[in-house]
Amino acid sequence: MTNLKSAISSFGNLIIHNKPYYAYFYVTNRCNLSCRMCFTANYVSQEKRLETFEIEILANNLKKIGVKIVSLTGGEPLMREDLVSIIRIFSEKGLAVHLQTNGFDVSSKRLKEVIDAGCSAIAVSLASLDPQKQDYICGQNGAWQDIMKTLSCITAESPKRGFLRTITTVVSRHNLEELPDLVAFATKIGFYIFLLPFHIPNFQKGERPKHFFTGSETSTWMIKPNDFGLVDSIYQKLLKMKKNGSNIYVSSRFLRESIEFLKYGNVLWKNKYLSCAFPNSIFFITVDGHFHVCGFEKFNDVSLLNPDFPKIFYSKKFQERTQGVARQCKGCMCAMAETSLLRRDISVLYEKIVINIKLNCMNRRVLSYEGILKIINNISNV
């Protein structure tokens, strides 16, 4: 029941509003894929990564300011040979550890090691159930097959209950029509799915943040006016699927507001609330351990290795500085959006509580690679 306890504690931080509960940590800038929509190649710096003894200092500071969950991202976190030690550092200090992976070239042994070290949730990136389309998006032949094998391994190695397994899908013109099938697939294999709209800022208007999914290609990813009818029909179907119990991790409100964002780029929750969850509920940490303002620049003068970081974080000067930077943002439909809604909308909070209860009650079966392929085939033939 560790996940449920962690969730209750995290929700408490959200309700209090003045304590962060979630931190994203870029543990590496290396990646073994070149996904066409990913900003990593263009943005994640080549700064020196932290060593494990430095990460222990960072973990202590996260605990001191009240963080409950740390999500290890990159780059590809599994490319760090010492990832098991890193997970153990956070886990032993009482922080829940989430891992984000592209699912490429991952062995069952490696997954077992990170789960045994204390990882309590794994998110795997998947854009399509079509092998050729997924390989094209990833820029790597055989990527789809590897991802499916990784999903199979996760069903075998993760605990039957209380372990959050998610698929992260970037929504674009490439896969809009596939979304119901992707939801059905995630549900059938015992995963939740996070549907993340494709983001691209208007640089001519000086919009910030500047680094959302500005990969090697953009025009073919954007929703065009002649797609608007399809967006409406697909998302109405998704809302119905969620209501009927499909494993969609984002809230119903997030889905409804995604329609407006995909069509017009409007961020309804930010227009209403003006501020977001950053940095009081959620924030980012760069490869070299500096405080990072979401999609903005890092704070070069604020390192989480500084023994005084907890004092700095809760200082009035720092809070005013970070919130001032965040106010320049027009808003997004990423994790920050869902977290901001969690803080303000009781229906969104209720949905997340239900998901966490369900995670600790449901028994999930182990699926072979062949079994997963059979599920995909059945979905495609419906």
N, C-alpha and C positions, 0 to 999 in steps of 0.2 A: 504493500500500500504506500510505498515511498512516494510515488508520483502524486497520489491524492493529497498527502500531507504537504508536499512541495507546492502543489497547486493552491491549496487553502492558504498557505503562508504568502504566496505570491499575490493572490487576490486581495489579501489583507493589505499588502504594500500598495496595490492599486487604489484601494478605497481610501487609504490614508493620504495618498497623492504626493507626499513629500519624501518618499523613499523609493529608490530605483529597485526594480525587481529583475530586470533582464539586461544582459550585456552581450553584445556580439564582439567576438575577438578574432581578428584575422591572424591565425597562427602561422600562415605562410602565404607568400605571393606566388608560389609555384603551382602550376596546374598541368595536367596531362591531356587536357582537351583545349580546343580553341572555339568555343561556342560563339556563334555569329551574333547573338544578341547580348553577350556578356561584356560588361564594362571592365572586367578585371585586367585584360591585356593592355587597355588604354589608361587605366587609372591607378590600380594598386601599385604602389611604389616599389622600388627595388631596395628599400631600406633593409638593414640587417635585422633578421628575426631575433626574437628573444630566446635565450637559453633557458633550460628548465629551472635553474636556481633563480633567474629573474622572474619567471612565471610564478614561482612560489611567492615572491614579494607582491606581485600583481594580485594573486589570489587572496592574499591576506588583506589587501586594501579593498578588494571587492566585498569581502565578508564584512569588513568594518563599516562600510557605508550601507550595508543591508541588502546587497544583491542576492537573489535566490537562485537564478538560473544563468549559466553562461553558455552561449552557443558558439561552438568552434567552427569557423568558416575560413575562407581563403579567396583565391587559390583553392587547391584541393587539400584539405587537412590530412587525409590519409597518406599523402606524400611525405609527411614528417615521420622519420623513423622512430622518433621518441614520443609519438602521439599517445601511446599507452601511459607513459609516465606523466604526461601533461594532464590527461583525464584523471589519473589517480590523484594528482595534486589538488585539483578542484574538488573532486568527490570527497576526499578525506577531510576537507574543510567545510563540508556540509552543503556545497553548492551542487545543484542538479546540473548535469552536463548534457547538452544537446550537440549532435554532430550533423553538419551539412556536408553531403558528398554528391559528386556527380555519378557515382556508381560504376565508374569505369576502372577495369583492372583491379578489382577488389576480391581478395580470397576469403573463403569461409573462415580460415584460421585467423586472418586479420580482424574480421568482424567479431569473432568470439573474444579475441583479446581486448578489443576496445569496450565491449559490453561487460566483460568480466572486470574491467578496470573501474567501472562505475558509470558508463554512459547510460543515460535513461531515456534517450530519444534519438532517432535517426531520421533525417529528411533526405530523400533521394530526388534528384532533378530528373524529370521526364516530361518531354513536350509532346510526344506522339506515340500512338500504338503502331504506327507504320515504320518498319525498320529503315527504309530508305530515307524517309523524311527526318527521322531522329538522327541518323548518321550525318545527313546534310547539315542539320542544325548544329550538331556537335563538331562538325569538321573532322570526323574520324570514322572510317569504315569499321564496322563491328561494334560500335558503341552501343547500339540498341540491344544486341545480344548480351553484351556484358552487363548492361543495366538490369535486364530481366533475370540474369543469373544472380546478381546482387540482391534483388528483391526476394528471390527464392531463398538465398542464404540467410537473409534477415528473418524470414519466417521461421527458419530452423534454429537460429542462434539466439534470438531475442526471447525474453520471458513471455509466457503465455498471457499474462495479465499485467496491467500497469505500465506497459512500455509503449510510448508514443511512436508510432511508425507513420511517417507522412511522405507523400509524393508532392514535390513542388513543381507546379506547371506555370510557365510564363504564357499568358494568353495573348495571341496575336492573330493576324490574318491566316497564318500558316496552320493553325490548329483550332480555330473558332468552332467549326462544325464538329470537331472531335470531342469537345468538352463533355457532353453527356456520356459518351463511351469511356472517357478517361475516369469520370466519376464512378461509373458502374464497375470498371476494372479495379479501381482502388478499393471500393467497398467489398467486392468479392474476394480480394486477397487479404482483407483485414487491415488495410491502411486507411488513413485519412488523406485528403487532398487539399492543398493550399493553392487556390487559383489566383495568380498574381498578374494583373494587367501589364502589358508591355508599356514601358515608360520611355519617353524621349522629350527633353525640354526644348523650348524654342529659344535658341541661342541669340537670335536677332533681337528678341525682347529682353535679353539678359536674365532669363528665368533661372532660378536655382531651386533645387539642387542640380548640379551640372553633370552628374555621373551616373544617372540611372539608365542602365542597359544601352548605353551609346556604343555599341559594338561595331563590327566591321560593316554591317549593313543595317539600314533603318527603314528605307522606303517600303520594302516589301512586307514589313512587319506591322505597319500602321493601319488602323482601321480607316477605311475610306467611306464617304457618304453612301455609296451604293451597298455597303455592308451593314448599314444601320438597322435595316429590317431584320437581318439575320442575328445581329447582336440582341435585339429585343426578344426574338423568339427563343434563342438558345438560353438566354439568362432566365426567361420565364420558366423554361423547362428545368433549369438548375435549381431555381427556387422551389419548384414543386418536388424535385427529387430530394432536396434537403428536408423539406417538410415531411416527406414520407420516410425519412430515416437514413438516407444515403450519407456516406461518410465525407461530408464536405466540412473542412476545418474552419473556414472563414464563416463569419456570421451572415445571417440573411440580410442584414442592413448593408454589410460590405458588398454582397452580391448586387443588391439593388443600386448602390452608389457606383459600382463598377461600370454599369451601363452608361451612366452619364460621363464617366471618365473616359471610357473607350471611344465614345462617340464624339465628345466635344473637349475632352481634356479638363473638364471641371471637377474640382474636388469639393463635394458638397459638405462633408464634415468640417473641412478647414474653413469654408465660407461661413459656417454657422458658429464654430467654436473659436476661430482665429488662431489659437495656439494648438500645439500638438503635445504628445507624451514625452518628447525629448526636452531636457535630459532627466526629468524627475522620475520617469518610469523605465526608460530604456535608452541605452546609448551604445556607442561603438568604440572599439580599441584598435589602433593601428598595429601593423606588424611589429613595429619597434616599441610598442607599449604606450603610445600617446593617446590622449583623449581625442575622439573623432566626432565631429558634428554631423552625423548622419551622412548626407550626400555632399556636405560642404567640405571645407579644408580642415585639416587636423589642427589642434592647438599645440604648436611646437613648444610652448612653454609649460604645458601641463602633462606630466608623465605619471602613469600609474605606478611607476617604480619609486616615486618620491614618497618618503615616509610620511610627509605631511599631506598626501593626496586627500585623505578623508576630510581633513580640516579645510582644504582648498575647495573641495566639492560642495560642502555645505555653507561656504562663505557667501554672503550677500553679493559680493562683487562678482564671483564666478557665476552664480545663478542669473544675475542680470545680464552678464556677458553672453552666456549660452542661449538664454531665451531671446535676447536681442538678435542673435544670428538666426535662430530658428524662425523668427517672425518674418524674415525676408523670404521664406519659402512659401510657395503657393500651395504646398501640400502634396501628398502622394497617396497611392493606393497600395502601399507595401505593409510590412509588419507594423510600422509606425502608425498607420491609419487604424488598423485593427486594435492596437493598444490604446490609441486615443479614444476610440469608441468604447472600449472596455471600461475606461475611467468615467464615462459620462452616460452611457446608455445601459440601463438595467437589463434590457432584453438581450443585449450582446453578452453581458456578464453571465446571465442565466444560461445561455447556450453553451458557453465555455465550461461552466460548472457541470452541466449535463454530460458533455463530452468526457470530462475527467472522471466522472462517476462511471460512465459506460466503459471507459478504458480499464477500470479496476474490477469490472464485473464480467466482461466478455472473455470467453475462451476462444483462442484462435488456433486454427489448424496449420500444420506445416505443409508447405507446397513445394513440390519439385519444379525444376525448370520446365519440364514437359507439361506439368500440371498448369503452370502459368500460361504457357503457350495455348493450351486447350481452352482456358478461360477466355483468352483474347480472341481465339477463333470463334467461340460461341457468341461473344458479344458482337463480333463483326458480321455474323450471319443472322442476327436478329433483325 
